[in-house]
Amino acid sequence: MNVRPMSTRVIQMIENTNECFIMFSGYAIIIFSGWIYNFEQSDVDDYDDAPELRYDLGFAYLAMLGASVAVNLILVIYEIAKFLSLVYK
């Protein structure tokens, strides 16, 4: 995150937020797959893919998605307001 290709600091924050969310989404794909082992079960032969855990992790993913969309919208509205204040000054 040391490279700053964007022109303003706010647009760079949007880019960094989106990159972090893409990275988190990549981990979520693995989490929502059948690779999550049910640790409460003692017998390894009778595998259960822990649907309750994936359900709970889905709500955490939705919270992160909502936060990412909210941050993007707030920063875009901020940029529009800043531009309009310069134009109509």
FENNORTA-V563172 format. One record per residue. N is the residue number from 0. RES is the residue in one small letter. PSI is psi in whole degrees, 0 to 359 (* if undefined). OMEGA is omega in radians with two decimals (NA if undefined). Layout:
n-><N,N>
res-><RES,RES>
psi-><PSI,PSI>
omega-><OMEGA,OMEGA>
This chain:
n-><0,1,2,3,4,5,6,7,8,9,10,11,12,13,14,15,16,17,18,19,20,21,22,23,24,25,26,27,28,29,30,31,32,33,34,35,36,37,38,39,40,41,42,43,44,45,46,47,48,49,50,51,52,53,54,55,56,57,58,59,60,61,62,63,64,65,66,67,68,69,70,71,72,73,74,75,76,77,78,79,80,81,82,83,84,85,86,87,88>
res-><m,n,v,r,p,m,s,t,r,v,i,q,m,i,e,n,t,n,e,c,f,i,m,f,s,g,y,a,i,i,i,f,s,g,w,i,y,n,f,e,q,s,d,v,d,d,y,d,d,a,p,e,l,r,y,d,l,g,f,a,y,l,a,m,l,g,a,s,v,a,v,n,l,i,l,v,i,y,e,i,a,k,f,l,s,l,v,y,k>
psi-><16,338,131,85,346,161,325,164,322,317,325,323,322,315,315,321,316,321,319,321,323,319,317,323,324,319,325,328,319,319,320,354,184,15,355,123,141,105,343,343,132,333,119,331,328,81,132,135,17,67,331,321,318,325,314,320,332,322,323,320,319,323,317,321,315,319,319,316,318,316,317,315,318,317,325,317,323,316,320,316,321,318,316,326,330,323,315,29,*>
omega-><3.11,3.12,-3.10,-3.08,-3.07,-3.01,-3.11,-3.12,-3.11,3.11,3.07,3.08,3.08,3.13,3.13,3.10,3.14,3.10,3.10,3.13,3.07,3.10,3.11,3.11,3.08,3.07,-3.13,3.09,3.12,-3.11,-3.10,3.08,-3.12,-3.08,3.13,-3.12,3.10,-3.07,3.13,-3.10,-3.06,-3.08,-3.09,-3.09,-3.14,-3.03,3.02,-3.03,3.01,-3.13,3.12,3.13,3.11,3.09,3.12,3.11,3.07,3.09,3.07,3.10,3.11,3.08,3.10,3.10,3.11,3.11,3.12,3.11,-3.14,3.13,3.12,3.14,3.14,-3.12,3.09,3.10,3.09,3.12,3.11,3.12,3.12,3.11,-3.13,3.10,3.08,-3.11,-3.06,-3.14,NA>
